[in-house]
Every structure is written in structure tokens, then in C-alpha cells.
């Protein structure tokens, strides 16, 4: 396998050998301050006849209360980067008056500028954050020359190039229709971004290899898949009542594609069949002539290389409302990652049948009726049905007690064990090496291939040295500087903490070995790469893991749940209660990429050892226990308000050792409100507002002198505002970003 580009030398130099890191201290050493017992005062003393005694006692009591209040206020202050920040885990008097911290900053307006405000990157100035002394981009002057022209956005490799053909097998064009006449269309983007548009504060486009010099409007993104034209023409009817200047350009090459009779399962299958020589096959596949041998060793430099495949598995359920906007989103995903990649990716839906009494495996008519009632016909061929009753059969036996079970849910239920069906899916689909676990209410404002591919490449380039420590911290590039600086900062914070950096499998009381870790059973004694760089004491140890695919890629930091205040931190099942609760890591939002070997580890832990943890905690904890490669990909996240950057760091990295772990974690139930003003979190308010405005629909907007929350304020946006000749700048055009949760989109859709 071709070696991936190594990490910059500056990273290697900033990380000393693992052996030089001081001995680990107990991770539970941060305990609450002891509460002082006040001396008991008898009631008869307070009510005694001696006036002087009563005056003295009451005066002392009042002074004690005042001192205690001042002391408590002081304890809950933290000096971070020279700025005094209130502990976000407690609400002081100031926050009670002004509201949560994220509401105390001025709103940003630059997100809502449109196509006519687009400028080349050399002329662009962000509204936020700005460098010291940098002038405001406002007021923006717009020449009324009409909307600019978009161009095709193609993030896939140059399949037709000579360089690609020399290394890899030819990529055959894939078609939407059975007659092979309608190829998967291009998406469109605009060069440049609207003047003043804020930049991402958390995460980075450039770090992950994502384009940040283009923006997407609603028609360039979804027009090729049916937005902006009628059902009779094969579209979705949506977007026809919004501003449309220049939108026709996206149909100039292909015309308005008729999607009325498309079968995506058939299209995806045909695409794979025409390209299957490109891909590595499972060792035990009947199609594999070299079954039982390591295929990589059979490929010589003179041979064209084969690549692995990835499944994007979307969790849905009976009763879910498939709106036209939802249909648009998944047409785009299938076209961009599967058809346009020549079958490198495949999209599947795991349909949770919530009625356990339905015989969905015994009766084909019942299964078909479930599909007909719950999924649009065009996606039927991509659906796999499952139920919680099936999970009880696949994972039988007693799981033992739980440390805590805040939801009071069943261990086989989807709420506590959402990965059970994905584990089973992986065992029945050996053709895939990686699996994206995806959710119905996520949107990517950009091309899906660019997102999934670039995060996979970035994960492969990461070192295993101090990867757990980096993964537990939000990256704020405008404050932390380059990734090399951030890596050095994490290293220094790790050394200062006195904790030993985690490396390889974790040993703890009560740990049980898997069969896959037993060499006598054909397993590997460790999941560490068998390279010299991963040997303890190696002078090049910082390169350990570079070039190795990540087993877990998360979209939020991977934090230590112990003492974090996260509500499900103790939802651990089946471990021996005579030992301490095993160490745990978690990434909020289950959307993530998991390798086959991680899912196999989770599968064995479930069926053989009867271990379980809450859904968002299980994959990361299993990677931690068994020494698999896990990374948090710091994708671009936007804020709706102009926070001071030090406050951003204090709020989002306010936990142990300036991270998201332990006391002060941003995932503490008392601190999660800070995520409401971000573009990505399970309870974000900003994500939905921004997304619906981008789609062209007016929204209640609380921007103004006194701020406000989503759903408050004045109705803003929409066709009238976008078409305003004097004040309007056209429809919105945003850089690529993940937005979540999206519970409604069109003006007539309910929550």
C-alpha cells in the first residue's frame, strides 16, 4: 500500500518519545471540594434572654454567609489565557440577569448576504473573527449587475487523467436510468464568498482539505436533484416560490432530470457491477480468486491498485416523515458519493420497524407493506429492515446489571444501543471496509463526496501519539494557530497534567481479552500497526499510525466521561461490579465512521462478553480499551454571535487540562446551552434557522440590540428580502458546513 504523506516534521519534533512522558496519575484525582460542617447552634441559645449574645451570634452568622457567597463566587472563576471567565457549569447572578453566556454576545449578520455580495478571496474580509486593527467589511457596496454564474463543483479524483489511470483501474460512468442515458449530474458552486461572511471558529476547512474559497446556493446544491421544478417535470415542487435569478444555469447541461421513475437501488447496483474490478474483495468471497490470501501482497508496483469500499448507513424508522426536502438530500448523497465515485461508496438505509410483532422476515408481503407505508419507492432497494426483537435474538443471554440507566431503557433498545443493528449489518456486508453511521436530520451544505473522502484522508494522516489527548479538545484555529501549534499545545498540557498519554490498548481491572486479540485463535495480540515507528523508544515514534486508516472518526471531541456531568456517563452494562467502572470515552452525536474491525470488536463484546454502554459512548470506549485508532475530525463549525475567542475556548474547552473531559466539560448538562448558537450539535438552535433561511424561507430572527433566541424577534429573509433591489443581495450562498439538527425545512413542515 502506498505510504501516505507523513506528518510535518514540526509535529514530530513537538512530541517527545512516549517513554519520556511522566508516570500516569489516577484519573479520578479531581474531586469536589469538601463541604465544611458548620457547628450546631441550639435554638434556645438564639432565642435566649441575653441580647448581646443574640446580636453577636446573628452578626457572625450574617458575615459568614457573606464570606461564603464571595468565596463560592471566587472558586467558580477561572483564569484562562489571561481572561477571567465564569465557570460555565454554574449560573451566577450576572447570567441570571442576562441569560446564558452564548446569548450575551452580538449577533452576526454576514451569513445572510447573498450572491450579489460575492467577492474574490483576495478582496474578502470576514465580519468575524477579525484580526487586530482589521476594518469592518461594512457597509457592503453591491453593484446591481445581476447574479454571478456558478460552475460545476467536482471533488472526486480526476478519473480520466493519465496519472489516475496509471495507478488505478478505469472508472466507468454511472447512470441514473436503466437505459444508461442520464449520468449522475454535477453540483454547482460559486467562486468566492459573500463579503463579510463569518469564518468557522471551531474546526477548519483547510485542515481537512475542504475548499473554503467557494460557496453554495440552494439551486447549485439541490437544483440538479429536483429543486426548483414541478412534480410533473420530475422535480420536487419545492423552491419554485423562492427567488430564482440565474438558477437556470444549473440545468443548462443536463436539463431538468425526471426523477419520477428512478430506482436508486438498481442504479447503485449497476454502478458497482460496471466498476467491480476496481475494488478489493473480502478474503472469503466466492468472487475472490485469491481467497485466504492477503490481497495487498499480491499487488506489485506494475499492477493497478484496488481500493476498499465504504458504506454510508442511514438510520431511519417507521413513522418518519419523508418530505420533499429529505428526498432531495438523499438523492444528492447517493448521486455524489456512490454514482459519481464509480461505486467506491454505497448508500444504505437501516429501517427500524418499531412494531416487534410484525413478521418482517417470515412474510415478504408484510415486509413490502412496511416499505410501501414508510419509505418512498425510489429508495426501497437500499433498505434493510430490522427490529429490537431481532436484536434480542442476535444478542441473547443475560447482560447483567447497569451502573446507571437514566433513560430506563432496554439494553437491546435503539436509544441505549443504537449500534447493535450496524454491528449486524457489518457482519452481513463483508464487501465494505468502513461504515459511516448517519442520521436523517443531518445536512451537509456542500458535496457529500468531498466531506467523506477528505475526513477519511485526514484521519489516515494522523499520528497515534497523543491522539486521545488531541481528540478531547476543540480546535479553535484563530486562537490556537496552526495544527502543528495545536499539537504542541496539547503535548505541553498533557505533560503539565502529570498524566501519561494513552497509547495502545488500555489495561484496567476486570478487562477481558477478545478472541481477536488471542494469537492462539488466529488473532493479533495488538491492533497497533506492525511498524518500527510504533515500537516503544523509537526515535520516529511520532510517525506511528501515519498512513493507517482510522478505526473511528467522530464529528465532536472524544471526551472522558468520568466526572464530566454528561447525563449518560454511567450507563455501563454487564461489567463485573466488584471492579471500578471501566474507563470510558464518548463523542456526542452518533454520526461517525467506524471500521470493520472496530464493529467486529463491538460485536464480540456484545454477543460473547455481554458488555454494553450508551450509544454515543460504546464505539469510542471499545476503541480505547483495545487500542484502535480513533480521531476527532475538526470540521468547520460556525457561531451565530461574535464571541470573544478566549471565551469560546473557556466555554468549549473548559474541562480537565483545558479540554472537553472531566469537570467543566461543555457536555455537562449545565453547560450544553453554549452549543445552541453553533451550526452543529444535537440541540443547536442556529443550525435550523440558518438552513431554512438558506433554503429561501423567512424565519423569526432575534438579531438586534437586545439579542434573542431562535423563534424570537422579527420575520426576516425570504423572497421579498432577497429580491429587494435597494437592500437585497440575492439568495444566500454559504461555504460548506454540517448543520444539525434539521427537524423541519419547508414553511409547511411541522417539527
RAHUSUL-V472915 format. One record per backbone hydrogen bond with DSSP energy under -1.0 kcal/mol. CO is the residue of the C=O (numbers start at 1). NH is the residue of the N-H. Records with the same first field share a line. If there is no record, write none. Layout:
CO=NH  NH
//
This chain:
8=11  12
9=13
10=14
17=20
18=21
26=29
29=31
42=46
43=47
45=48
50=54
51=55
52=56
53=57
54=58
55=59
56=60
57=61
58=62
59=63
60=64
61=65
62=66
63=67
64=68
65=69
66=70
67=71
68=72
69=73
70=74
71=75
72=76
74=77
76=87
78=85
80=83
83=80
85=78
87=90
92=96
93=97
94=98
95=99
100=103
101=104
106=642
109=112
110=113
114=117
115=118
117=195
119=193
120=123
121=124
128=199
131=134
143=145
151=189
157=159
158=161
161=165
162=166
164=168
167=305
174=184
177=180
182=176
187=153
189=151
190=215
193=119
194=197
196=127
202=637
205=210
213=192
215=190
216=734
217=221
218=222
219=223
220=188
222=225  227
223=226
226=229  236
229=237
230=235
231=234
234=259
238=228
239=242
244=247
246=249
247=250
248=251
249=252
251=255
259=262
263=267
264=268
265=269
266=270
267=271
268=272
269=273
270=274
272=275
275=278
276=279
278=307
282=285
285=288
288=291
290=293
295=298
296=299
300=303
307=280
309=433  434
310=346
311=436
312=348
313=438
314=350
316=352
317=320
321=323
323=327
324=328
325=329
326=330
327=331
328=332
329=333
330=334
331=335
332=336
333=337
334=338  339
335=340
338=343
339=342
344=310
346=312
348=314
349=384
350=316
351=386
352=318
355=358
358=360
359=363
363=367
364=368
365=369
366=370
367=371
368=372
369=373
370=374
371=375
376=379
377=380
378=264
379=382
380=383
382=349
384=351
386=353
387=391
388=392
389=393
390=394
391=395
401=574
405=408
410=413
413=417
417=420
419=423
420=424
421=425
422=426
423=427
424=428
429=432
433=596
434=311
435=594
436=313
437=592
438=315
439=442
441=742
443=739
444=446
447=451
448=452
449=453
450=454
451=455
452=456
453=457
454=458
455=459
456=460
457=461
460=547
464=467
466=470
467=471
470=473
471=558
472=660
475=203
476=479  480
477=481
482=486
483=487
484=488
485=489
486=490
487=491
488=492
489=493
490=494
491=495
492=496
493=497
508=511
514=517
515=518
516=524
518=521  523
519=522
529=531
531=534
532=535
535=538
538=541
540=543
541=544
543=546
544=464
545=548
551=595
552=631
553=593
554=633
559=586
560=662
561=564
565=669
566=569
568=571
570=404  572
571=614
572=403
573=612
576=579
584=561
586=559
592=437
593=553
594=435
595=599
596=600
597=601
598=602
599=603
600=604
601=605
602=606
603=607
604=608  609
605=611
612=573
614=617  618
616=587
617=621
618=622
619=623
620=624
621=625
622=626
623=628
625=506
629=551  552
631=554
633=635
634=204
637=201  202
638=679
640=108
641=643
644=648
645=649
646=650
647=651
648=652
649=653
655=658
659=655
661=656
662=665
665=668
668=671  672
671=674
672=675
673=676
675=678
676=685  686
677=640
679=740
681=684
685=689
686=690
687=691
688=692
689=693
690=694
691=695
692=697
693=696
699=716
700=711
701=714
704=707
709=712
714=701
716=699
718=722
719=723
724=728
729=116
731=115
734=216
737=445
739=443
740=681
746=749
//
